[in-house]
Amino acid sequence: MSIKPTLISRRTAVAGLAGAAALPALTSAPAFAAAPLLGGSRPSHYRFKIGSFEVTTIFDGFLQVPRIHPIFGNNQKPEDVMALAKENNLPGDKMAIHFSPVVVNTGKELVVFDSGLGAGRRQAGAGRFAAALEQAGYKADQVDIVVITHFHPDHIGGLMEEGKPLFPNARYVTGEAEFNFWTKPELASSSDKRMQGRLKAINANVVPFKEKMTFLKPEGEVVTGIRAVDAAGHTPGHMAYHIESENGRFLLFADTTNHYVASLQRPDWHVVFDMDKEKAAASRKRILDMIATDKIPSSGYHMPFPNVGYVERKDAGFRWVPASYQLDL
């Protein structure tokens, strides 16, 4: 079948163009305002399996700090600390510190490691652990054991909520050396304001649980599959925890490192938060070397959320490699 070509006159073509030009005015939709800016957001938790255990990192929030030096590289020149930050695509004049407690469900016990900053820092952007725990699917009264890695305020601040225990049915586990140090009577007479602030938090949030507390030495077990690892230096009794189930291994290194760049790439650099700086550096190198050598997935309390990754050797130090899908398979 043949189709005859359609002939369009000049007059018809001009009329069509005029109509097309007028079309937008007749069919244009009303303008809508742009969507409002909502601000940054982060997930509340990240869950994965280690053997038969479920491990969940919980986001307590973060605080913005207006400087890196002298908090990190306390014994270094400011320009060297700034250069390391710039080399790693970080601003040298400010930083964010993340806080992430961890929950381990062994199938028999629900174990919480540390508790975040609590209500006192909620307006500043942290202290969200209680709410995030519920978002992760847990109720505080389901928690069987609370492990306190050490007694700094960002780890014990969430143990109480409105003057009452957040975890009403839990027993508590901490390092024997940590408890003995912070409850020494002579500390009460210290003129150090920071020390007095910490003692106040400990007396309010930790000491009330003394009768429900189990005290561990390094290598002691929280429950089967969760074992304490000496990491002293940050505080006198600071401990990491090794988690093992079936063929899976995981290491919670708490505050062995406080910054994912400075404390790993320069493990000898002093950190203002470390009470015994040389001992902390020695613990840092020993534990990071173990994680790197054995290729153990790990979590550090102040690593960028979701706080799970690997450690690799880099030059004379190490580097943090965030987990991608390894633990999701």
N, C-alpha and C positions, 0 to 999 in steps of 0.2 A: 504494500500500500504506500502510495506517495503522499507526502504532506506538502501542501502549498505554503510557501513562505508568507508570513503576515506582513503586509505593507503598512508602515506607520507614517502618517503625514507629518509635516513640520509643525502644523498647528496642534496636532494631538501630542507630539513630543513636548512642546513648550508648556502645554497645559498640565501634562504629567509632572514635569519638573516643578512647576509652581505649586502643585498639590503636595509634592514630597517635601518641599521647603516648609510648608505650613504644618506638616504632620507633627513634629515635636511639640509645638505649642498646644496641639489638641490632645496629645496622649501622654505628656510628661507627668510622672508621679510627683506627689508633694515631697519636698526634701525632709529627711529625718536627721535629728541631731546625732552626733557621734556617740558611741557607747562610752560610758564614764570610765575613767582610769580606776583600776581595782587594786593596784599595788602588787607587790611580789607575793608568791605563795610557795609552799613546800608541802610535800606529803607528810602525814602525821606518823607513818610507820613503814617499815619494810620487813617482810617475813620470808624465811627460807628454811630449808632443812639441812641439818648436819646429822647424818645417820638417821636415827629414828627421832631425834630431838627437833623441835621447832624453835628457831631463834628469831626474835623480833627486835629490831632497833626502834626506839621510840624518840621522836623529836620533841625535846623540851623547849626548844627555841634557840635564839642566838642573841648576842649583845654586840653592838658596834663599839669598837675601841679606837680612839683617835691617834694611835701610834703603834708601831711594831717594836722599835727600839726605845727604851732599854728593856722592855718586857722579854724579848727574845734577843739573843746575842748580847746579853748583859755585860759580857767581858770583851765585847768587840767594838770597833769603831762604828758610829752610826752610818757612815757612808757605805761600809761593807754590808751591813744589814739591808740597807736600801737597795744596793746593787743586786743582792740575792733575790729580793722581792721582785724587782724589775725584770730580772732574768727569767722569772717564773710567771710573768704576766700579772703580777699583783701590784697594787699601789703601795708605795713605801711609807705613806703617811697615815694609813688607817687600815683596820682589819675587822673581820667578824669572827667571833668565837662561838662555835656551836656546842651544844650540850645534848648528849644522847644516852640515856639509860638503856639497858638491854633486858629483855625478858627471855628466859629459856623455859620451855615446856618440855619436861622429860617424859611426859606421859603418865608420870606418877606425882610429880611435884611441879608447881609453877614458881619459878625462881626469878626474882627481880634483882638486877644489879644497879645500885645507886638510885637516886630519886629526883635529880634535878634541883633547881634553885628554889622552887616553892613560890608561894603567893607574894613574897616580898619583892620579886623582880618581874612580876607579871606585866605590869604597866610598861616595863622597858623592853619587853619582847621575849622573855623567857619565863620559866616556871609553869610551863603548859603540860607537864607530864601527866597529871591526874586526868585531864580531859583527853589527852592523846591516847592514854592507856585504854580508855573506854572506846575511843574511835578504832583502836586496834582489835576490839572484840573481847577485852578482859574487864572484869569488875575487880575493884581493889580488894574486896573480901574473899576473892578466889586465890589470892597470893598466899603461898605456903611459907616461902623463905625470902627474906630480903638480905642481900649481901652488900655490905658497905666496903668499897675498895679502899677508901681512906676518908678522913673526916673534914675535908675542906667544904665550905658552905654550899658550893654548887653540886655536891654529891649527897648532902644530908638535908638540904633545905626543904625538900618535898616530903619528908617522912611524916610531918605533921600537917594537917589541914584544918584551919580554924580551931587550933588548940587540941585537936584529937588525932590519934594515929590514923594515917591514911590507910594502913593495912591492918585492920583490927584482928585478923586471925593468923598473922604471920609470926614466925620466930625469926631471929636475926643472927647473922653471921658476920664476923669481921676479924681482922688480924689481932692477935694478942698483943703484939708490940705496939700497934696503933692505939688500941684502947689504953694500954698502960701509960703510954707517953702523954696523951691528952688529958688524962685524969690525975696526973701527978699534982699533989697539993701545992707544990712550990710555983706552979705556973700561974696560979691565981694572983700572985703578987707581982707578976710581970708588968712593967711600965709600957710595953709595946701595945699600942692601940689596936693594931691589926690582930695581935695575939688575943687580946681581950675580946675583940669582936668574934673571933673564931670560938673561943671558950664559951661565950654566951650562946652561940648557935649549938654547940655540942651539948651543953647542959640542958638546953631546951629540947633538942631533937634526937639525941643519941642516948644519953645517960638514963632517961626514963625506961629504956628497953633493956637495961643491964640484966635483969632477972630472966629475960627471954632470949639471951644472947649466948651464942657459941663462939669461942675464941680459937682461931686457927693459927698454927705455925705454917711456914712455907711447906708445900707438899701435902698439907692437910686437905681432906675432902669435905666439900659442902654436902654433896650427895654423890652416889656412884656416877662417875663420868665427869664430875666437875671438881677440879683440883687447884689449889692455890699455888701461885708462882711468885717467888720473892722478886719484888721490884722496888725495894726501898731506895730512898734518896729524895724523891719528890716530897714524901713525908716519911717519918721513921718506920712506919709499918705498912706503907703502901704496897698493895699486891695486885698482880694480874691474875687471870684465871684461865686455865686450860680446860677446854670442853671437848670431850671425846665420846662418840657414839658409833657403834658398829665400825665402819672403816672411815668415818668422818672425823676431822679435827678442826678446831677453831680456837683462836686465842683472843680473849678480851684483855687488851693491854692498858685500859683505863687511862691514867695520866702519865704513862711512861713517856709519851710525847704529847705536847700541847699544841703543836702547829704542824700541819701536814707538809710544809716545806722546810721551815727553819730547823725544827727538831729532828727531821730525818736527814736532810742533806748535810746538815752541820750538827751531828749528835754531840760534839764536844762543846758547842756553844752553851753558855749558862742561860738559865731561864729564871726570871725573878721569882716565880712561884715555887721553885725547888728549894726545899729547906736545907739540904746538903747537896750543893751543886755538883761537886765532883762525883759523889756517890750516885747521884741521879744520872749523870752522863755515863757512868760505867754500866748502870742498869739498862739504860737506853740502848747502848751498843750491844750488850749481851742479848737482850730480848729481840731487838731488830735483826740481829744476826741469825737468831734461831728461826724467826719467821721467814726470813729470806732463804736460808739454807734448806729448810723443810718445806718451803712453799705452802705455808699454812695460811688460809684465809683468816682475816683478823678484823677486829673492830677497836678503834680508839675513841674514847669519850669525846674528844674535841676534833676528830677528823670531820671533814665536810659531810653533811648528811647525804646518803643514809649510813655513813660511817663504816662501810664495809669495803675491804679491799685486800691488796697484797703488798708486800714490801720487796723491792728489788735493790740490789747493790748499785750504787752510782758513785763513781770516783772513790773518794775516801769515806763516803757516807752511804746513804740509802735514798730511795724515792718511793713515794706512795703511789700505788696504781689502783684506782677505784675499780671495784668489781663491775663487770658488765652483766653477762648472762650466766656466768659459771655456776652460780648457786641456784639458778632457776630451773636447771635441767633435771 
